[in-house]
């Protein structure tokens, strides 16, 4: 095998290894992005649930205040 052929084979091998690493990194980043989006959606749902609970509590407080006002009058 000539020296040029050896160099080409070596370069091809290194390029294949780098391509494999790049694909693995891309897959990891995609997975991480998906996980981050999923976590964000979970937090958004938690905030919606909390908002609904606060709105319910505020309405109860208004009702109690209205009753107390009626009793005082």
mmCIF file of the N, C-alpha and C atoms, coordinates in Angstrom:
data_MODEL
# 
_entry.id   MODEL 
# 
loop_
_atom_site.group_PDB 
_atom_site.id 
_atom_site.type_symbol 
_atom_site.label_atom_id 
_atom_site.label_alt_id 
_atom_site.label_comp_id 
_atom_site.label_asym_id 
_atom_site.label_entity_id 
_atom_site.label_seq_id 
_atom_site.pdbx_PDB_ins_code 
_atom_site.Cartn_x 
_atom_site.Cartn_y 
_atom_site.Cartn_z 
_atom_site.occupancy 
_atom_site.B_iso_or_equiv 
_atom_site.pdbx_formal_charge 
_atom_site.auth_seq_id 
_atom_site.auth_comp_id 
_atom_site.auth_asym_id 
_atom_site.auth_atom_id 
_atom_site.pdbx_PDB_model_num 
ATOM 1   N N  . UNK A 1 1  ? 0.849   -1.176 0.000  1.00 0.00 ? 1  UNK A N  1 
ATOM 2   C CA . UNK A 1 1  ? 0.000   0.000  0.000  1.00 0.00 ? 1  UNK A CA 1 
ATOM 3   C C  . UNK A 1 1  ? 0.896   1.240  0.000  1.00 0.00 ? 1  UNK A C  1 
ATOM 4   N N  . UNK A 1 2  ? 0.555   2.183  -0.821 1.00 0.00 ? 2  UNK A N  1 
ATOM 5   C CA . UNK A 1 2  ? 1.372   3.389  -0.905 1.00 0.00 ? 2  UNK A CA 1 
ATOM 6   C C  . UNK A 1 2  ? 1.100   4.297  0.294  1.00 0.00 ? 2  UNK A C  1 
ATOM 7   N N  . UNK A 1 3  ? 1.966   5.194  0.474  1.00 0.00 ? 3  UNK A N  1 
ATOM 8   C CA . UNK A 1 3  ? 1.863   6.133  1.609  1.00 0.00 ? 3  UNK A CA 1 
ATOM 9   C C  . UNK A 1 3  ? 0.575   6.972  1.498  1.00 0.00 ? 3  UNK A C  1 
ATOM 10  N N  . UNK A 1 4  ? 0.220   7.367  0.307  1.00 0.00 ? 4  UNK A N  1 
ATOM 11  C CA . UNK A 1 4  ? -0.993  8.158  0.101  1.00 0.00 ? 4  UNK A CA 1 
ATOM 12  C C  . UNK A 1 4  ? -2.231  7.334  0.475  1.00 0.00 ? 4  UNK A C  1 
ATOM 13  N N  . UNK A 1 5  ? -2.238  6.084  0.087  1.00 0.00 ? 5  UNK A N  1 
ATOM 14  C CA . UNK A 1 5  ? -3.364  5.210  0.424  1.00 0.00 ? 5  UNK A CA 1 
ATOM 15  C C  . UNK A 1 5  ? -3.466  5.024  1.933  1.00 0.00 ? 5  UNK A C  1 
ATOM 16  N N  . UNK A 1 6  ? -2.337  4.891  2.598  1.00 0.00 ? 6  UNK A N  1 
ATOM 17  C CA . UNK A 1 6  ? -2.329  4.749  4.049  1.00 0.00 ? 6  UNK A CA 1 
ATOM 18  C C  . UNK A 1 6  ? -2.882  6.002  4.714  1.00 0.00 ? 6  UNK A C  1 
ATOM 19  N N  . UNK A 1 7  ? -2.464  7.168  4.219  1.00 0.00 ? 7  UNK A N  1 
ATOM 20  C CA . UNK A 1 7  ? -2.959  8.428  4.782  1.00 0.00 ? 7  UNK A CA 1 
ATOM 21  C C  . UNK A 1 7  ? -4.460  8.575  4.559  1.00 0.00 ? 7  UNK A C  1 
ATOM 22  N N  . UNK A 1 8  ? -4.921  8.230  3.361  1.00 0.00 ? 8  UNK A N  1 
ATOM 23  C CA . UNK A 1 8  ? -6.357  8.312  3.075  1.00 0.00 ? 8  UNK A CA 1 
ATOM 24  C C  . UNK A 1 8  ? -7.146  7.384  3.995  1.00 0.00 ? 8  UNK A C  1 
ATOM 25  N N  . UNK A 1 9  ? -6.648  6.175  4.179  1.00 0.00 ? 9  UNK A N  1 
ATOM 26  C CA . UNK A 1 9  ? -7.316  5.220  5.060  1.00 0.00 ? 9  UNK A CA 1 
ATOM 27  C C  . UNK A 1 9  ? -7.344  5.746  6.495  1.00 0.00 ? 9  UNK A C  1 
ATOM 28  N N  . UNK A 1 10 ? -6.237  6.343  6.925  1.00 0.00 ? 10 UNK A N  1 
ATOM 29  C CA . UNK A 1 10 ? -6.165  6.897  8.271  1.00 0.00 ? 10 UNK A CA 1 
ATOM 30  C C  . UNK A 1 10 ? -7.147  8.060  8.428  1.00 0.00 ? 10 UNK A C  1 
ATOM 31  N N  . UNK A 1 11 ? -7.178  8.945  7.435  1.00 0.00 ? 11 UNK A N  1 
ATOM 32  C CA . UNK A 1 11 ? -8.104  10.080 7.475  1.00 0.00 ? 11 UNK A CA 1 
ATOM 33  C C  . UNK A 1 11 ? -9.553  9.603  7.482  1.00 0.00 ? 11 UNK A C  1 
ATOM 34  N N  . UNK A 1 12 ? -9.849  8.625  6.647  1.00 0.00 ? 12 UNK A N  1 
ATOM 35  C CA . UNK A 1 12 ? -11.212 8.096  6.588  1.00 0.00 ? 12 UNK A CA 1 
ATOM 36  C C  . UNK A 1 12 ? -11.630 7.515  7.937  1.00 0.00 ? 12 UNK A C  1 
ATOM 37  N N  . UNK A 1 13 ? -10.710 6.803  8.563  1.00 0.00 ? 13 UNK A N  1 
ATOM 38  C CA . UNK A 1 13 ? -11.000 6.202  9.855  1.00 0.00 ? 13 UNK A CA 1 
ATOM 39  C C  . UNK A 1 13 ? -11.275 7.291  10.904 1.00 0.00 ? 13 UNK A C  1 
ATOM 40  N N  . UNK A 1 14 ? -10.431 8.317  10.899 1.00 0.00 ? 14 UNK A N  1 
ATOM 41  C CA . UNK A 1 14 ? -10.608 9.416  11.861 1.00 0.00 ? 14 UNK A CA 1 
ATOM 42  C C  . UNK A 1 14 ? -11.909 10.176 11.581 1.00 0.00 ? 14 UNK A C  1 
ATOM 43  N N  . UNK A 1 15 ? -12.213 10.405 10.305 1.00 0.00 ? 15 UNK A N  1 
ATOM 44  C CA . UNK A 1 15 ? -13.448 11.096 9.948  1.00 0.00 ? 15 UNK A CA 1 
ATOM 45  C C  . UNK A 1 15 ? -14.677 10.288 10.353 1.00 0.00 ? 15 UNK A C  1 
ATOM 46  N N  . UNK A 1 16 ? -14.617 8.987  10.168 1.00 0.00 ? 16 UNK A N  1 
ATOM 47  C CA . UNK A 1 16 ? -15.723 8.128  10.587 1.00 0.00 ? 16 UNK A CA 1 
ATOM 48  C C  . UNK A 1 16 ? -15.930 8.201  12.098 1.00 0.00 ? 16 UNK A C  1 
ATOM 49  N N  . UNK A 1 17 ? -14.832 8.191  12.843 1.00 0.00 ? 17 UNK A N  1 
ATOM 50  C CA . UNK A 1 17 ? -14.920 8.274  14.297 1.00 0.00 ? 17 UNK A CA 1 
ATOM 51  C C  . UNK A 1 17 ? -15.509 9.623  14.715 1.00 0.00 ? 17 UNK A C  1 
ATOM 52  N N  . UNK A 1 18 ? -15.080 10.707 14.074 1.00 0.00 ? 18 UNK A N  1 
ATOM 53  C CA . UNK A 1 18 ? -15.607 12.032 14.393 1.00 0.00 ? 18 UNK A CA 1 
ATOM 54  C C  . UNK A 1 18 ? -17.095 12.143 14.033 1.00 0.00 ? 18 UNK A C  1 
ATOM 55  N N  . UNK A 1 19 ? -17.471 11.549 12.907 1.00 0.00 ? 19 UNK A N  1 
ATOM 56  C CA . UNK A 1 19 ? -18.871 11.575 12.507 1.00 0.00 ? 19 UNK A CA 1 
ATOM 57  C C  . UNK A 1 19 ? -19.726 10.821 13.523 1.00 0.00 ? 19 UNK A C  1 
ATOM 58  N N  . UNK A 1 20 ? -19.217 9.691  13.983 1.00 0.00 ? 20 UNK A N  1 
ATOM 59  C CA . UNK A 1 20 ? -19.938 8.905  14.989 1.00 0.00 ? 20 UNK A CA 1 
ATOM 60  C C  . UNK A 1 20 ? -20.116 9.717  16.274 1.00 0.00 ? 20 UNK A C  1 
ATOM 61  N N  . UNK A 1 21 ? -19.053 10.390 16.705 1.00 0.00 ? 21 UNK A N  1 
ATOM 62  C CA . UNK A 1 21 ? -19.130 11.220 17.905 1.00 0.00 ? 21 UNK A CA 1 
ATOM 63  C C  . UNK A 1 21 ? -20.125 12.364 17.717 1.00 0.00 ? 21 UNK A C  1 
ATOM 64  N N  . UNK A 1 22 ? -20.120 12.983 16.547 1.00 0.00 ? 22 UNK A N  1 
ATOM 65  C CA . UNK A 1 22 ? -21.036 14.080 16.267 1.00 0.00 ? 22 UNK A CA 1 
ATOM 66  C C  . UNK A 1 22 ? -22.486 13.606 16.300 1.00 0.00 ? 22 UNK A C  1 
ATOM 67  N N  . UNK A 1 23 ? -22.745 12.441 15.735 1.00 0.00 ? 23 UNK A N  1 
ATOM 68  C CA . UNK A 1 23 ? -24.105 11.897 15.750 1.00 0.00 ? 23 UNK A CA 1 
ATOM 69  C C  . UNK A 1 23 ? -24.553 11.571 17.174 1.00 0.00 ? 23 UNK A C  1 
ATOM 70  N N  . UNK A 1 24 ? -23.649 11.034 17.967 1.00 0.00 ? 24 UNK A N  1 
ATOM 71  C CA . UNK A 1 24 ? -23.980 10.715 19.355 1.00 0.00 ? 24 UNK A CA 1 
ATOM 72  C C  . UNK A 1 24 ? -24.271 11.997 20.141 1.00 0.00 ? 24 UNK A C  1 
ATOM 73  N N  . UNK A 1 25 ? -23.480 13.027 19.915 1.00 0.00 ? 25 UNK A N  1 
ATOM 74  C CA . UNK A 1 25 ? -23.689 14.305 20.594 1.00 0.00 ? 25 UNK A CA 1 
ATOM 75  C C  . UNK A 1 25 ? -25.013 14.934 20.167 1.00 0.00 ? 25 UNK A C  1 
ATOM 76  N N  . UNK A 1 26 ? -25.319 14.865 18.891 1.00 0.00 ? 26 UNK A N  1 
ATOM 77  C CA . UNK A 1 26 ? -26.584 15.398 18.390 1.00 0.00 ? 26 UNK A CA 1 
ATOM 78  C C  . UNK A 1 26 ? -27.768 14.675 19.026 1.00 0.00 ? 26 UNK A C  1 
ATOM 79  N N  . UNK A 1 27 ? -27.680 13.369 19.130 1.00 0.00 ? 27 UNK A N  1 
ATOM 80  C CA . UNK A 1 27 ? -28.746 12.590 19.752 1.00 0.00 ? 27 UNK A CA 1 
ATOM 81  C C  . UNK A 1 27 ? -28.918 12.979 21.215 1.00 0.00 ? 27 UNK A C  1 
ATOM 82  N N  . UNK A 1 28 ? -27.804 13.183 21.906 1.00 0.00 ? 28 UNK A N  1 
ATOM 83  C CA . UNK A 1 28 ? -27.861 13.576 23.312 1.00 0.00 ? 28 UNK A CA 1 
ATOM 84  C C  . UNK A 1 28 ? -28.486 14.958 23.461 1.00 0.00 ? 28 UNK A C  1 
ATOM 85  N N  . UNK A 1 29 ? -28.118 15.896 22.594 1.00 0.00 ? 29 UNK A N  1 
ATOM 86  C CA . UNK A 1 29 ? -28.681 17.245 22.660 1.00 0.00 ? 29 UNK A CA 1 
ATOM 87  C C  . UNK A 1 29 ? -30.175 17.235 22.355 1.00 0.00 ? 29 UNK A C  1 
ATOM 88  N N  . UNK A 1 30 ? -30.585 16.429 21.409 1.00 0.00 ? 30 UNK A N  1 
ATOM 89  C CA . UNK A 1 30 ? -32.002 16.327 21.078 1.00 0.00 ? 30 UNK A CA 1 
ATOM 90  C C  . UNK A 1 30 ? -32.778 15.764 22.254 1.00 0.00 ? 30 UNK A C  1 
ATOM 91  N N  . UNK A 1 31 ? -32.234 14.741 22.874 1.00 0.00 ? 31 UNK A N  1 
ATOM 92  C CA . UNK A 1 31 ? -32.887 14.141 24.032 1.00 0.00 ? 31 UNK A CA 1 
ATOM 93  C C  . UNK A 1 31 ? -32.983 15.161 25.164 1.00 0.00 ? 31 UNK A C  1 
ATOM 94  N N  . UNK A 1 32 ? -31.895 15.889 25.384 1.00 0.00 ? 32 UNK A N  1 
ATOM 95  C CA . UNK A 1 32 ? -31.879 16.893 26.439 1.00 0.00 ? 32 UNK A CA 1 
ATOM 96  C C  . UNK A 1 32 ? -32.915 17.972 26.152 1.00 0.00 ? 32 UNK A C  1 
ATOM 97  N N  . UNK A 1 33 ? -33.032 18.385 24.904 1.00 0.00 ? 33 UNK A N  1 
ATOM 98  C CA . UNK A 1 33 ? -34.017 19.398 24.528 1.00 0.00 ? 33 UNK A CA 1 
ATOM 99  C C  . UNK A 1 33 ? -35.430 18.875 24.791 1.00 0.00 ? 33 UNK A C  1 
ATOM 100 N N  . UNK A 1 34 ? -35.687 17.642 24.401 1.00 0.00 ? 34 UNK A N  1 
ATOM 101 C CA . UNK A 1 34 ? -37.007 17.054 24.626 1.00 0.00 ? 34 UNK A CA 1 
ATOM 102 C C  . UNK A 1 34 ? -37.326 16.964 26.119 1.00 0.00 ? 34 UNK A C  1 
ATOM 103 N N  . UNK A 1 35 ? -36.333 16.589 26.893 1.00 0.00 ? 35 UNK A N  1 
ATOM 104 C CA . UNK A 1 35 ? -36.536 16.503 28.339 1.00 0.00 ? 35 UNK A CA 1 
ATOM 105 C C  . UNK A 1 35 ? -36.812 17.884 28.926 1.00 0.00 ? 35 UNK A C  1 
ATOM 106 N N  . UNK A 1 36 ? -36.093 18.891 28.447 1.00 0.00 ? 36 UNK A N  1 
ATOM 107 C CA . UNK A 1 36 ? -36.296 20.251 28.933 1.00 0.00 ? 36 UNK A CA 1 
ATOM 108 C C  . UNK A 1 36 ? -37.702 20.742 28.584 1.00 0.00 ? 36 UNK A C  1 
ATOM 109 N N  . UNK A 1 37 ? -38.149 20.458 27.376 1.00 0.00 ? 37 UNK A N  1 
ATOM 110 C CA . UNK A 1 37 ? -39.494 20.867 26.973 1.00 0.00 ? 37 UNK A CA 1 
ATOM 111 C C  . UNK A 1 37 ? -40.558 20.148 27.790 1.00 0.00 ? 37 UNK A C  1 
ATOM 112 N N  . UNK A 1 38 ? -40.327 18.884 28.056 1.00 0.00 ? 38 UNK A N  1 
ATOM 113 C CA . UNK A 1 38 ? -41.270 18.127 28.869 1.00 0.00 ? 38 UNK A CA 1 
ATOM 114 C C  . UNK A 1 38 ? -41.327 18.700 30.289 1.00 0.00 ? 38 UNK A C  1 
ATOM 115 N N  . UNK A 1 39 ? -40.167 19.024 30.852 1.00 0.00 ? 39 UNK A N  1 
ATOM 116 C CA . UNK A 1 39 ? -40.133 19.623 32.185 1.00 0.00 ? 39 UNK A CA 1 
ATOM 117 C C  . UNK A 1 39 ? -40.846 20.967 32.211 1.00 0.00 ? 39 UNK A C  1 
ATOM 118 N N  . UNK A 1 40 ? -40.660 21.750 31.158 1.00 0.00 ? 40 UNK A N  1 
ATOM 119 C CA . UNK A 1 40 ? -41.323 23.044 31.061 1.00 0.00 ? 40 UNK A CA 1 
ATOM 120 C C  . UNK A 1 40 ? -42.837 22.878 31.024 1.00 0.00 ? 40 UNK A C  1 
ATOM 121 N N  . UNK A 1 41 ? -43.308 21.926 30.245 1.00 0.00 ? 41 UNK A N  1 
ATOM 122 C CA . UNK A 1 41 ? -44.750 21.675 30.179 1.00 0.00 ? 41 UNK A CA 1 
ATOM 123 C C  . UNK A 1 41 ? -45.303 21.231 31.530 1.00 0.00 ? 41 UNK A C  1 
ATOM 124 N N  . UNK A 1 42 ? -44.543 20.429 32.262 1.00 0.00 ? 42 UNK A N  1 
ATOM 125 C CA . UNK A 1 42 ? -44.984 19.995 33.593 1.00 0.00 ? 42 UNK A CA 1 
ATOM 126 C C  . UNK A 1 42 ? -45.079 21.185 34.536 1.00 0.00 ? 42 UNK A C  1 
ATOM 127 N N  . UNK A 1 43 ? -44.089 22.072 34.482 1.00 0.00 ? 43 UNK A N  1 
ATOM 128 C CA . UNK A 1 43 ? -44.114 23.255 35.353 1.00 0.00 ? 43 UNK A CA 1 
ATOM 129 C C  . UNK A 1 43 ? -45.269 24.189 34.986 1.00 0.00 ? 43 UNK A C  1 
ATOM 130 N N  . UNK A 1 44 ? -45.527 24.324 33.697 1.00 0.00 ? 44 UNK A N  1 
ATOM 131 C CA . UNK A 1 44 ? -46.654 25.149 33.271 1.00 0.00 ? 44 UNK A CA 1 
ATOM 132 C C  . UNK A 1 44 ? -47.968 24.586 33.816 1.00 0.00 ? 44 UNK A C  1 
ATOM 133 N N  . UNK A 1 45 ? -48.125 23.273 33.756 1.00 0.00 ? 45 UNK A N  1 
ATOM 134 C CA . UNK A 1 45 ? -49.337 22.649 34.280 1.00 0.00 ? 45 UNK A CA 1 
ATOM 135 C C  . UNK A 1 45 ? -49.447 22.848 35.783 1.00 0.00 ? 45 UNK A C  1 
ATOM 136 N N  . UNK A 1 46 ? -48.322 22.735 36.496 1.00 0.00 ? 46 UNK A N  1 
ATOM 137 C CA . UNK A 1 46 ? -48.329 22.959 37.933 1.00 0.00 ? 46 UNK A CA 1 
ATOM 138 C C  . UNK A 1 46 ? -48.760 24.390 38.253 1.00 0.00 ? 46 UNK A C  1 
ATOM 139 N N  . UNK A 1 47 ? -48.264 25.345 37.465 1.00 0.00 ? 47 UNK A N  1 
ATOM 140 C CA . UNK A 1 47 ? -48.655 26.735 37.684 1.00 0.00 ? 47 UNK A CA 1 
ATOM 141 C C  . UNK A 1 47 ? -50.139 26.954 37.397 1.00 0.00 ? 47 UNK A C  1 
ATOM 142 N N  . UNK A 1 48 ? -50.653 26.309 36.351 1.00 0.00 ? 48 UNK A N  1 
ATOM 143 C CA . UNK A 1 48 ? -52.089 26.414 36.059 1.00 0.00 ? 48 UNK A CA 1 
ATOM 144 C C  . UNK A 1 48 ? -52.912 25.868 37.229 1.00 0.00 ? 48 UNK A C  1 
ATOM 145 N N  . UNK A 1 49 ? -52.491 24.711 37.742 1.00 0.00 ? 49 UNK A N  1 
ATOM 146 C CA . UNK A 1 49 ? -53.201 24.111 38.872 1.00 0.00 ? 49 UNK A CA 1 
ATOM 147 C C  . UNK A 1 49 ? -53.155 25.031 40.092 1.00 0.00 ? 49 UNK A C  1 
ATOM 148 N N  . UNK A 1 50 ? -51.985 25.615 40.348 1.00 0.00 ? 50 UNK A N  1 
ATOM 149 C CA . UNK A 1 50 ? -51.832 26.528 41.481 1.00 0.00 ? 50 UNK A CA 1 
ATOM 150 C C  . UNK A 1 50 ? -52.710 27.763 41.292 1.00 0.00 ? 50 UNK A C  1 
ATOM 151 N N  . UNK A 1 51 ? -52.754 28.299 40.081 1.00 0.00 ? 51 UNK A N  1 
ATOM 152 C CA . UNK A 1 51 ? -53.592 29.456 39.801 1.00 0.00 ? 51 UNK A CA 1 
ATOM 153 C C  . UNK A 1 51 ? -55.060 29.141 40.054 1.00 0.00 ? 51 UNK A C  1 
ATOM 154 N N  . UNK A 1 52 ? -55.506 27.992 39.603 1.00 0.00 ? 52 UNK A N  1 
ATOM 155 C CA . UNK A 1 52 ? -56.892 27.592 39.847 1.00 0.00 ? 52 UNK A CA 1 
ATOM 156 C C  . UNK A 1 52 ? -57.184 27.478 41.344 1.00 0.00 ? 52 UNK A C  1 
ATOM 157 N N  . UNK A 1 53 ? -56.248 26.942 42.104 1.00 0.00 ? 53 UNK A N  1 
ATOM 158 C CA . UNK A 1 53 ? -56.423 26.808 43.547 1.00 0.00 ? 53 UNK A CA 1 
ATOM 159 C C  . UNK A 1 53 ? -56.488 28.180 44.208 1.00 0.00 ? 53 UNK A C  1 
ATOM 160 N N  . UNK A 1 54 ? -55.623 29.087 43.786 1.00 0.00 ? 54 UNK A N  1 
ATOM 161 C CA . UNK A 1 54 ? -55.620 30.443 44.353 1.00 0.00 ? 54 UNK A CA 1 
ATOM 162 C C  . UNK A 1 54 ? -56.933 31.154 44.019 1.00 0.00 ? 54 UNK A C  1 
ATOM 163 N N  . UNK A 1 55 ? -57.396 30.999 42.783 1.00 0.00 ? 55 UNK A N  1 
ATOM 164 C CA . UNK A 1 55 ? -58.667 31.620 42.412 1.00 0.00 ? 55 UNK A CA 1 
ATOM 165 C C  . UNK A 1 55 ? -59.818 31.076 43.255 1.00 0.00 ? 55 UNK A C  1 
ATOM 166 N N  . UNK A 1 56 ? -59.803 29.788 43.505 1.00 0.00 ? 56 UNK A N  1 
ATOM 167 C CA . UNK A 1 56 ? -60.833 29.179 44.351 1.00 0.00 ? 56 UNK A CA 1 
ATOM 168 C C  . UNK A 1 56 ? -60.756 29.733 45.768 1.00 0.00 ? 56 UNK A C  1 
ATOM 169 N N  . UNK A 1 57 ? -59.541 29.837 46.300 1.00 0.00 ? 57 UNK A N  1 
ATOM 170 C CA . UNK A 1 57 ? -59.354 30.369 47.654 1.00 0.00 ? 57 UNK A CA 1 
ATOM 171 C C  . UNK A 1 57 ? -59.796 31.822 47.749 1.00 0.00 ? 57 UNK A C  1 
ATOM 172 N N  . UNK A 1 58 ? -59.492 32.611 46.734 1.00 0.00 ? 58 UNK A N  1 
ATOM 173 C CA . UNK A 1 58 ? -59.897 34.019 46.730 1.00 0.00 ? 58 UNK A CA 1 
ATOM 174 C C  . UNK A 1 58 ? -61.422 34.119 46.711 1.00 0.00 ? 58 UNK A C  1 
ATOM 175 N N  . UNK A 1 59 ? -62.059 33.295 45.915 1.00 0.00 ? 59 UNK A N  1 
ATOM 176 C CA . UNK A 1 59 ? -63.528 33.314 45.860 1.00 0.00 ? 59 UNK A CA 1 
ATOM 177 C C  . UNK A 1 59 ? -64.119 32.928 47.209 1.00 0.00 ? 59 UNK A C  1 
ATOM 178 N N  . UNK A 1 60 ? -63.536 31.935 47.865 1.00 0.00 ? 60 UNK A N  1 
ATOM 179 C CA . UNK A 1 60 ? -64.021 31.548 49.193 1.00 0.00 ? 60 UNK A CA 1 
ATOM 180 C C  . UNK A 1 60 ? -63.852 32.697 50.181 1.00 0.00 ? 60 UNK A C  1 
ATOM 181 N N  . UNK A 1 61 ? -62.715 33.383 50.094 1.00 0.00 ? 61 UNK A N  1 
ATOM 182 C CA . UNK A 1 61 ? -62.465 34.519 50.989 1.00 0.00 ? 61 UNK A CA 1 
ATOM 183 C C  . UNK A 1 61 ? -63.493 35.617 50.756 1.00 0.00 ? 61 UNK A C  1 
ATOM 184 N N  . UNK A 1 62 ? -63.816 35.873 49.489 1.00 0.00 ? 62 UNK A N  1 
ATOM 185 C CA . UNK A 1 62 ? -64.827 36.889 49.180 1.00 0.00 ? 62 UNK A CA 1 
ATOM 186 C C  . UNK A 1 62 ? -66.179 36.487 49.751 1.00 0.00 ? 62 UNK A C  1 
ATOM 187 N N  . UNK A 1 63 ? -66.509 35.212 49.628 1.00 0.00 ? 63 UNK A N  1 
ATOM 188 C CA . UNK A 1 63 ? -67.778 34.727 50.156 1.00 0.00 ? 63 UNK A CA 1 
ATOM 189 C C  . UNK A 1 63 ? -67.829 34.877 51.673 1.00 0.00 ? 63 UNK A C  1 
ATOM 190 N N  . UNK A 1 64 ? -66.740 34.531 52.337 1.00 0.00 ? 64 UNK A N  1 
ATOM 191 C CA . UNK A 1 64 ? -66.681 34.644 53.799 1.00 0.00 ? 64 UNK A CA 1 
ATOM 192 C C  . UNK A 1 64 ? -66.757 36.106 54.209 1.00 0.00 ? 64 UNK A C  1 
ATOM 193 N N  . UNK A 1 65 ? -66.043 36.954 53.484 1.00 0.00 ? 65 UNK A N  1 
ATOM 194 C CA . UNK A 1 65 ? -66.104 38.391 53.791 1.00 0.00 ? 65 UNK A CA 1 
ATOM 195 C C  . UNK A 1 65 ? -67.503 38.942 53.574 1.00 0.00 ? 65 UNK A C  1 
ATOM 196 N N  . UNK A 1 66 ? -68.160 38.483 52.533 1.00 0.00 ? 66 UNK A N  1 
ATOM 197 C CA . UNK A 1 66 ? -69.543 38.924 52.281 1.00 0.00 ? 66 UNK A CA 1 
ATOM 198 C C  . UNK A 1 66 ? -70.479 38.487 53.393 1.00 0.00 ? 66 UNK A C  1 
ATOM 199 N N  . UNK A 1 67 ? -70.301 37.279 53.880 1.00 0.00 ? 67 UNK A N  1 
ATOM 200 C CA . UNK A 1 67 ? -71.138 36.791 54.986 1.00 0.00 ? 67 UNK A CA 1 
ATOM 201 C C  . UNK A 1 67 ? -70.882 37.598 56.243 1.00 0.00 ? 67 UNK A C  1 
ATOM 202 N N  . UNK A 1 68 ? -69.604 37.854 56.509 1.00 0.00 ? 68 UNK A N  1 
ATOM 203 C CA . UNK A 1 68 ? -69.261 38.637 57.705 1.00 0.00 ? 68 UNK A CA 1 
ATOM 204 C C  . UNK A 1 68 ? -69.840 40.052 57.594 1.00 0.00 ? 68 UNK A C  1 
ATOM 205 N N  . UNK A 1 69 ? -69.794 40.623 56.437 1.00 0.00 ? 69 UNK A N  1 
ATOM 206 C CA . UNK A 1 69 ? -70.338 41.959 56.222 1.00 0.00 ? 69 UNK A CA 1 
ATOM 207 C C  . UNK A 1 69 ? -71.851 41.962 56.488 1.00 0.00 ? 69 UNK A C  1 
ATOM 208 N N  . UNK A 1 70 ? -72.529 40.937 55.997 1.00 0.00 ? 70 UNK A N  1 
ATOM 209 C CA . UNK A 1 70 ? -73.965 40.833 56.195 1.00 0.00 ? 70 UNK A CA 1 
ATOM 210 C C  . UNK A 1 70 ? -74.295 40.712 57.668 1.00 0.00 ? 70 UNK A C  1 
ATOM 211 N N  . UNK A 1 71 ? -73.493 39.930 58.411 1.00 0.00 ? 71 UNK A N  1 
ATOM 212 C CA . UNK A 1 71 ? -73.732 39.757 59.843 1.00 0.00 ? 71 UNK A CA 1 
ATOM 213 C C  . UNK A 1 71 ? -73.517 41.049 60.589 1.00 0.00 ? 71 UNK A C  1 
ATOM 214 N N  . UNK A 1 72 ? -72.500 41.818 60.177 1.00 0.00 ? 72 UNK A N  1 
ATOM 215 C CA . UNK A 1 72 ? -72.207 43.084 60.863 1.00 0.00 ? 72 UNK A CA 1 
ATOM 216 C C  . UNK A 1 72 ? -73.328 44.086 60.590 1.00 0.00 ? 72 UNK A C  1 
ATOM 217 N N  . UNK A 1 73 ? -73.840 44.083 59.382 1.00 0.00 ? 73 UNK A N  1 
ATOM 218 C CA . UNK A 1 73 ? -74.897 45.034 59.052 1.00 0.00 ? 73 UNK A CA 1 
ATOM 219 C C  . UNK A 1 73 ? -76.149 44.660 59.792 1.00 0.00 ? 73 UNK A C  1 
# 
